[in-house]
Amino acid sequence: MAADRSPEPVPQAQLRTLIVDDEPLAIERMQIICAGIHSLQIVGTANDGAAALRLIDALHPDLVLLDMTMPEVDGLAVARQLSRNSVHGDAAAHRPALVFVTAHDSFAVEAFDLDAVDYVLKPVTAERLERAIDRAISRRPEATRPAASGWIAEFWVPHRSELLRLAAADVDRIDAERDYVRLHVGERSYLLLQTIAGLEARLDPAQFIRIHRSVILRRDRIAGLRHDGLGVWSVELVNGDQARIGRTYLPQVKAMAGR
């Protein structure tokens, strides 16, 4: 009697992946690339957005490699539907990570607005796709470092056709720009779709302080306070720059200095 051989368990870090593209050759190419990435397990393919939504509902993949431009239901429509499902609590626990794969670079902002993990331009290379997969794995619940405080520890910001990972501890200053915020890291800055009020609520107040309706600063970047007269105060930063303190925020800034 032959011994009972149970299927080998899938490694914990492996992502159950659905490939979605309306071009059969593109699906075939992606399957070949994915076959060489050990952290992936292909569970299905779809050639249009409607089929993708049905398979996502049936297979509960961890990751969807999603073509952007498809007839009728395109990639953005798929992402919007998954976002609506999560908001209304429909299969929220099974919402997959999304990596858009497209020949067009003009949809990146919309893709990141829909919480895409990455935005990969065709022709896809194995190296570029592996970077996207690493980002997807890092965002899995079991890969997230426990944070007893609950404060945000990092940002994923769109930059060209990629997402960059920024540690919150490296951000010097945050400026509001309408519905966006600009994160300043050294001499560089990055735009993120987020209101400054919403972001303030997620930042550790032991590390950051809001000094103006449009400015948040890292506390350790503040060198001192200066009274400019007529009740106007400014913050002097360690790099020599100055930033005016809004009257609404002056009491908490003074409290930081023990005044």
C-alpha positions as CSV (number, residue, x, y, z in Angstrom):
1,M,0.0,0.0,0.0
2,A,1.4,3.3,-1.0
3,A,2.2,5.8,1.8
4,D,-0.1,8.7,2.1
5,R,1.7,11.8,0.8
6,S,0.1,15.0,1.9
7,P,0.8,18.1,-0.2
8,E,3.8,20.1,0.9
9,P,2.7,23.3,2.8
10,V,3.1,26.6,1.0
11,P,5.9,28.7,2.6
12,Q,4.5,31.4,4.8
13,A,6.0,34.2,2.8
14,Q,4.6,33.0,-0.5
15,L,1.9,35.1,-2.1
16,R,-1.1,33.4,-3.8
17,T,-1.1,35.5,-7.0
18,L,-3.6,36.2,-9.7
19,I,-2.4,37.5,-13.1
20,V,-4.8,39.8,-15.0
21,D,-4.1,41.0,-18.5
22,D,-6.2,41.1,-21.7
23,E,-3.3,40.0,-23.9
24,P,-2.5,36.2,-23.8
25,L,1.1,36.7,-24.6
26,A,1.5,39.2,-21.7
27,I,-0.1,36.6,-19.3
28,E,2.3,34.0,-20.6
29,R,5.3,36.2,-20.2
30,M,4.3,37.1,-16.7
31,Q,3.8,33.4,-15.8
32,I,7.3,32.7,-17.0
33,I,8.7,35.5,-14.9
34,C,6.7,34.6,-11.8
35,A,7.8,30.9,-12.1
36,G,11.3,32.1,-11.2
37,I,10.2,34.0,-8.1
38,H,9.9,31.6,-5.2
39,S,7.8,33.9,-3.1
40,L,4.9,33.6,-5.5
41,Q,2.3,30.9,-6.1
42,I,0.2,31.5,-9.2
43,V,-3.4,30.5,-8.5
44,G,-5.1,31.8,-11.6
45,T,-5.2,34.1,-14.6
46,A,-7.9,36.4,-16.0
47,N,-8.1,38.3,-19.3
48,D,-10.6,41.0,-18.2
49,G,-11.6,43.0,-15.2
50,A,-15.0,41.3,-14.7
51,A,-13.3,37.9,-14.6
52,A,-10.7,39.2,-12.3
53,L,-13.3,40.3,-9.7
54,R,-15.0,37.0,-9.9
55,L,-11.7,35.1,-9.4
56,I,-10.7,37.4,-6.5
57,D,-14.0,36.6,-4.8
58,A,-13.6,32.9,-5.4
59,L,-9.8,32.4,-4.8
60,H,-9.0,35.1,-2.3
61,P,-5.5,35.8,-3.7
62,D,-2.9,37.7,-1.6
63,L,-1.7,39.6,-4.7
64,V,-3.1,40.6,-8.0
65,L,-0.7,41.6,-10.9
66,L,-3.2,43.9,-12.7
67,D,-3.1,45.3,-16.2
68,M,-4.2,48.9,-16.3
69,T,-5.8,49.2,-19.7
70,M,-8.4,46.6,-20.5
71,P,-11.7,46.9,-22.4
72,E,-14.9,47.5,-20.4
73,V,-13.7,46.9,-16.8
74,D,-10.1,48.2,-16.7
75,G,-7.6,47.9,-13.9
76,L,-8.6,51.1,-12.1
77,A,-12.3,49.9,-12.1
78,V,-11.2,46.6,-10.5
79,A,-9.2,48.5,-7.8
80,R,-12.1,50.9,-7.1
81,Q,-14.5,48.0,-6.7
82,L,-12.1,46.2,-4.2
83,S,-11.8,49.5,-2.3
84,R,-15.6,49.9,-2.1
85,N,-15.9,46.3,-0.9
86,S,-13.4,47.0,1.9
87,V,-15.1,50.2,2.9
88,H,-18.5,48.4,3.2
89,G,-16.9,45.4,5.0
90,D,-17.5,43.0,2.1
91,A,-14.7,40.4,2.1
92,A,-12.3,43.1,3.6
93,A,-10.2,40.4,5.1
94,H,-9.4,39.0,1.7
95,R,-8.6,42.2,-0.2
96,P,-5.4,41.5,-2.1
97,A,-2.4,43.7,-2.6
98,L,-2.4,45.3,-6.0
99,V,0.5,45.7,-8.3
100,F,-0.4,47.5,-11.5
101,V,1.4,46.4,-14.6
102,T,1.0,48.7,-17.6
103,A,2.7,50.2,-20.6
104,H,1.4,53.7,-19.7
105,D,3.0,55.9,-17.0
106,S,0.1,58.4,-16.9
107,F,-2.1,56.5,-14.3
108,A,0.4,56.3,-11.4
109,V,-1.2,58.9,-9.2
110,E,-4.6,57.3,-9.5
111,A,-3.1,53.9,-8.8
112,F,-1.4,55.0,-5.6
113,D,-4.6,56.8,-4.6
114,L,-6.2,53.4,-4.6
115,D,-3.5,52.0,-2.3
116,A,-1.6,50.1,-4.9
117,V,1.5,48.4,-3.7
118,D,3.5,49.3,-6.8
119,Y,3.2,50.5,-10.4
120,V,5.4,48.5,-12.8
121,L,5.9,49.6,-16.4
122,K,6.0,47.1,-19.3
123,P,8.1,45.4,-20.5
124,V,8.4,43.9,-17.1
125,T,11.8,42.5,-15.9
126,A,12.2,39.9,-13.2
127,E,14.3,42.2,-11.1
128,R,11.7,45.0,-11.2
129,L,8.9,42.6,-10.4
130,E,10.8,41.1,-7.5
131,R,11.1,44.6,-5.9
132,A,7.3,45.0,-6.2
133,I,6.8,41.5,-4.6
134,D,9.1,42.5,-1.7
135,R,6.9,45.5,-1.1
136,A,3.8,43.4,-1.2
137,I,5.3,41.0,1.3
138,S,6.4,43.8,3.6
139,R,2.8,45.0,3.8
140,R,1.3,41.7,4.8
141,P,-0.1,41.8,8.3
142,E,2.3,39.1,9.6
143,A,5.2,41.1,8.2
144,T,4.3,44.3,9.9
145,R,6.4,45.1,12.9
146,P,4.3,45.3,16.1
147,A,3.8,48.9,17.2
148,A,2.5,49.2,20.7
149,S,2.0,52.9,20.3
150,G,0.1,52.6,17.0
151,W,1.9,55.6,15.5
152,I,2.9,55.5,11.9
153,A,6.5,54.3,11.4
154,E,6.9,54.6,7.7
155,F,5.5,56.1,4.5
156,W,5.3,54.6,1.0
157,V,5.4,57.5,-1.4
158,P,5.1,57.6,-5.3
159,H,8.2,58.6,-7.1
160,R,8.3,58.4,-10.9
161,S,7.1,54.8,-11.6
162,E,7.9,53.4,-8.2
163,L,7.0,53.6,-4.5
164,L,9.7,54.7,-2.1
165,R,9.8,53.6,1.5
166,L,10.5,56.5,3.9
167,A,11.0,56.0,7.6
168,A,9.0,58.5,9.7
169,A,12.1,59.1,11.8
170,D,13.8,60.5,8.6
171,V,11.2,63.1,7.8
172,D,12.3,66.6,8.9
173,R,9.2,68.6,8.0
174,I,5.8,68.2,6.6
175,D,4.0,70.9,4.6
176,A,0.3,70.9,3.6
177,E,-0.4,71.4,-0.1
178,R,-4.2,71.3,-0.5
179,D,-5.2,67.6,-0.3
180,Y,-1.5,66.5,-0.3
181,V,1.4,66.8,2.1
182,R,5.0,67.3,1.2
183,L,7.4,65.2,3.1
184,H,10.9,66.8,3.4
185,V,13.8,64.3,3.9
186,G,17.1,66.1,3.8
187,E,17.4,68.0,0.5
188,R,14.6,66.0,-1.2
189,S,10.8,66.2,-0.8
190,Y,7.9,63.9,-1.8
191,L,4.2,64.4,-2.3
192,L,1.7,62.1,-0.6
193,L,-2.1,62.2,-1.0
194,Q,-3.1,62.8,2.6
195,T,-4.5,65.8,4.5
196,I,-2.2,67.3,7.1
197,A,-4.9,66.9,9.8
198,G,-5.3,63.2,9.0
199,L,-1.6,62.7,9.1
200,E,-1.1,64.6,12.3
201,A,-3.4,62.1,14.1
202,R,-1.2,59.2,13.0
203,L,2.2,60.8,14.0
204,D,3.8,60.2,17.3
205,P,3.4,63.5,19.3
206,A,6.7,62.7,21.1
207,Q,8.5,63.0,17.8
208,F,6.4,65.5,15.8
209,I,4.7,68.8,16.6
210,R,2.3,70.9,14.5
211,I,3.4,74.6,14.6
212,H,1.0,76.0,11.9
213,R,-2.1,74.9,10.1
214,S,0.2,73.9,7.2
215,V,3.4,72.8,8.9
216,I,4.5,69.9,11.1
217,L,8.1,69.6,12.3
218,R,10.2,66.9,13.8
219,R,10.8,68.0,17.4
220,D,14.5,67.3,17.3
221,R,14.9,69.6,14.3
222,I,13.9,72.6,16.4
223,A,16.9,74.5,17.7
224,G,14.9,77.3,19.5
225,L,12.0,79.8,19.5
226,R,12.2,83.5,18.6
227,H,9.8,86.3,19.5
228,D,9.4,88.6,16.5
229,G,7.2,91.1,18.3
230,L,3.5,91.8,18.4
231,G,2.8,88.3,19.7
232,V,4.4,86.7,16.6
233,W,6.8,83.8,17.2
234,S,9.0,81.7,15.0
235,V,10.8,78.4,15.2
236,E,14.5,78.3,14.4
237,L,15.6,75.0,12.9
238,V,18.9,73.2,13.3
239,N,19.7,73.9,9.6
240,G,19.2,77.6,10.1
241,D,15.8,77.9,8.5
242,Q,12.9,79.6,10.3
243,A,9.2,78.8,10.3
244,R,6.4,80.9,11.7
245,I,4.3,79.6,14.5
246,G,0.5,79.9,14.0
247,R,-1.3,81.6,16.9
248,T,-3.5,78.5,17.4
249,Y,-0.5,76.3,17.9
250,L,1.7,78.7,19.9
251,P,0.6,77.4,23.4
252,Q,1.6,73.8,22.6
253,V,4.9,74.9,21.1
254,K,5.7,77.0,24.2
255,A,4.7,74.0,26.4
256,M,7.3,72.0,24.5
257,A,9.9,74.5,25.7
258,G,8.5,74.5,29.2
259,R,7.0,78.0,28.9
